[in-house]
């Protein structure tokens, strides 16, 4: 999950689409408002913790409303979607109104993810490096997958820690079946095209609970060629069973 909940300011198809794109990127949409008065009326007690303020600006009225909201919600990270053909003077005005990151319309997923990552980094919102636990068995069928699944679930739901449970790409995945999931992508897709990135992890991860994500193993085994297998599990290739980190 993204470390900030989002508040969307605006209406129309672009606001709907960016809301859907944020959800797909792991951002929880907390509220959506047309303007500052409606925000204040429906949400009289502004939370102390900052939210990600997302707005679509199409005209001067939108810009004025955005400036008013930024003044009222000082310290909130802001992401503004703007027309791709806007000239430099308009972009300067948007920046001075309070925009920290600007997203050109129409946007592409890479731009949105880059903006979100930059905001989290600028505001010190990324968590400290996670811990990694390897669970492996001496022989196949020794119960390592069940232990890893139960351990990951308890860490996520009992300790309330965001957790990723991952299977290697060198053996058949079993965790998706344990969680009754049918993932479209597996760790084969994640590792096959080079070093994993945040975008690749987002696309591959299947959600088990709000705090637990699964990187499922492939549906079939790879050839036994060690050189072929090693490219799929960089840095983790010595482990034969599930890993998790949080």
N, C-alpha and C positions, 0 to 999 in steps of 0.2 A: 504494500500500500504506500501511496505517496504520503510524506510526512505532514502535509497540510490538507485540511478540508477546504473546499472551494465554495465561494459565493459568486454567483453569476449576476451581472448587472446588464440588462438589455432584453430585447425580445426579437422575435422573427426567426427565420430559418437558420441564419448564421449562428445565432445564439443557441438554437436547438442542436445544431450539428457540432458546435464546439463542446457543448455539454456532453454529448454522446462520445466524442473523441476523448474528453477528459476521463470519463468513466472507463473507457477501454484502456486508458493509460494508468489505471490504478488510483485515480483521484476520486475521493468521495465528494459528491455535490451536496452541500448542507442546505443551502437556500438559493432561491432565485428571485430577483426583484427587478421591477421596471425602472425605478429611480430611487433617489435618496429618501423622499417622503414616505414611499411605500416600505422601504427598508426600516426606517425609524418607527413607523406605525406597527409593523408586524414583528419587529425585533427590538423592543425598547431597551433590553439589557444586552448591550453589545458585549460579547465574551472578551475576557482579558487576553486569552490566547489569540494570536493573529490567525487570520484565514488568508487563503489565496483569493484575491479579488480579480475576477475575469470579466472583461467588458468588450463588447463589440461597438466600435465607434464608426458612425456613418455620416454624421453632420455636426454642425456647431452646437446644436442643442445636446447631442450625446456627449460632446466634449465638455460642455459646461456641467452636466450632471456628473460626469466622471470626476472632474476637478472637485466638486462639492463632496463627493463620497470620499475621495482621497484625503481631503481636509478633515473630514469627520472620523475617518478610520486611519489615523496616522500610524505608520509602522507596519501596515499590511503590505506584503509583496503583491505586485500588480502585474497582470498579463493582459495586454490589449491587442485585439485583432483589428487590423486596419487594412484599407484597400491597397492592393499591391501597386497601384499607379499614383499614389499620393506623392506630392513633391516634398522636397526637403523642409520647407517652411512649415508644412502641416505636421510632419513628423517631429520637428522641434517643439511645436505647440503641444503635441500629445505627450512628449517627454516631459516638458515643463509642467504639465497638468498632473503628473504623478506616475506615468508609465515607467516600469522598470524593464520589462521585456515587451517587445512588440512582435506580433505574429502577422505576416502578410496574408491577405485573402486573395485567392483561395490558398489554404495552407496545405502542407504535406505532413504526414506523421513525423518525419524526421525533424522538421522545424519545431513542432509542438513538443516533442520529447526533449530536444535540445534546450528549449526555453524553460521547461519544467526543471530539468537538471541544473541549469544555470541558476535559477531562482533558489533552489534548495541549497546549492553550494554557497551562493552569495549570502544567504541568511543563516548559514551554519545549521541547516536543518537535517542534513544527512546524519544518520546514527554512526556511532563509532564502529570500526571494523568488527564484523560479527565473529562468533565462535563457530568452529567447524567440528562436528562429531562424525566419525566414520563407524559404521556398523557393518561387520562382515562375518561370514560364517566359514567354518573349515571345509564344509562340503555343501553342495547344492541341496536345498530343501531343509537346511538346518534351522530355519526360523528367523533368519536375519531380517528379512523383509517385514515380518510381522512386528518384530522388536522395534525396527526403525520407524514404522508407521505409528505404533503406539507412543513411542518416545516423542516423535515430532508433534503428535496431536496434544500430548500433555504439556509440552513446552509452550505451544501456541495458546491453548485454551485454559490451562491451569496457571501458568506463569505469565500469561498475557504478553507473550513475545512474538513479534512477527518472525515467521519461520519459513524456510524453503527446504523441502525434502526432495532430494535429487537421486536419480538412479544413473549408473554409468551407461555409456552407449555401447559397451562391448558384450552385453548379454540381454536376453529377453526381459522386458519390463513386466513387473507383476503388481506394482503399487497402484496403478490406475484401476485395475480390477478390484483390488482390496477396498478402494474408496468409491467403487461403482461409478467411475468416470470413463468417458470415451473421448480422450484428447485428440485434437486434430493434428498436433505436432508432438514430437518426442525429442529426446536428447540427441537422436540421430540428426534431426534438423538443426538443433542448436550448435552442435560441434562440427558438423560436416563442412560448413562454409568458413571455417577459420576460428579465430579467438572469439569467444562469446562476448557480446556487448549487452548493455542494459536493454536496448530495444529487442534484441534476440531473446533475452530471458523473458521479457514481457509477453512476447508473441508465443513462446513455448509453454509458459507456466499455466497450469490448470488450477483453478481456485477450489480448494477443499472447504475452507471456512474463511471468515474475514481475515484471520491472522495466519492461515496456513496455505502455502502454495506448493504445488507438486510439479517437478520437472520429470515427467515419466520416461522410462526407458523405451527402447524401440520395440516394435511388434514382432521382430524376427532377429535372428542372430546374424552378425557380420561374418565375412570369411575369416578363417583362422590366421590369416597373414598378420603377424605382429605389427609390421609397419603400417598396414591398413588400419588396424585397431587403434594405434597410438594417436593418430591424428584426431580422433573423436573425443579424447578425454585428456586434454592438456592439463598438466600439473596434478591431476587426480587419477592418472591412469594406473597407479599401483593399487588402488582400492577396487575390490571386486563386488562390493555391495553398496547399498544406499548411503548417501551422505546427507547431512543437514547442517544448516547454519542459521544463525539469527543474530 
